[in-house]
Amino acid sequence: MEMTPDEDGKRDEPPQEADADHTGTGQQAPSHPDGDDTTGLYKAVHNELLAMRKHRDGVTVGNLARTTAMLEVLGAGDPRLAYNQLKHVLLSLDQDLAVTAAGYSLGYASDYDSHLGRLDDFGQHHTYDQRQARRYSDKGIEQIARHISSEWVLEATPTLSIEVVTANDEVLELVIRTERLAIVEMREPVVERVQPNGERKVYPVEWHEVPSDDDRERTMAHIGLDWENHPEGAVSVLWVGEVSPMFENSVNGVGSAIVRTRSLGARIAVEAVHARSSM
């Protein structure tokens, strides 16, 4: 993959240490629930890029196979797919000289077998010394990490599922399951009982960790819903974090109950009523 400087051929000044937020194509970091630019996903991708940049071979299929965030987000567990997707990311951003420098230092645009050699290769092609080339590469790595952690967010989206099942003749049970990448920062879901007048009361919920043999964290909780004796109101679940979750719901064997679900943003509400109450 050949990477070239800006078409106008103008020589840019190397980025300075204080220019971290003013270098690149203007992509913004993904939002964080606490207002922090560097989200867990961004940090993980950034650190993995830096680690591969220092490796003798740079980015390879084998090195990507040892990552966590990039392997999952770019390749869905397939290192060859992740390798090709990362190459496409660089190609889509290579009008930025900093990203071009990162392409050299990661080994996509240079065949040298060391990071310093690849930096020198960039410097020779663009008449920068090694220190200047390193600054460009640093900013390019930041830009690539920001792009991946924002544009590829669907692949890292946490999932919250609610299954409505019958516990007995009077009680429905909500089985709530969450699943997320360990690197995606999410708070513990908040479960509330919402009355028709809008009054909310927090449900005390005990979350149980579900054992996993991959890089995802899973939890589960059970909630009893006495729809026969207390038919009014709904159960609301709010799950906030650096990425808005995807919701799934299913209903199994609830007899005469009618189950309604509504979701917006990071919140989903489930309401169960008796069929005769809806007439």
Buried (B, 14 or more C-beta within 10 A) or exposed (E): EEBEBEEEEEEBEBBEEEBEEEBBEEBEBBBBBEEBEBBBBBBBBBBBBBEBBEBEEBBBBEBBBEBBBBBBBBBEEBBEBBBBBBBEBBBEBBEBBBBBBBBBBBBBBBEBEBBEBBBBBBBEBBEBEEEBBBBBBBBBBBBBBBBBBBEBBEEBBBBBBBBBBBEEEEEBBBBBBBBBBBBBBBEEBBBBBBEEEEEEEEBEBEEEEEEEEEBBBBBBBBBEBEBBEEBEBBBBBBBBBBBBBEBBBEBEEBEEBBBEBEBEEBBBBBBBBBEEEEE
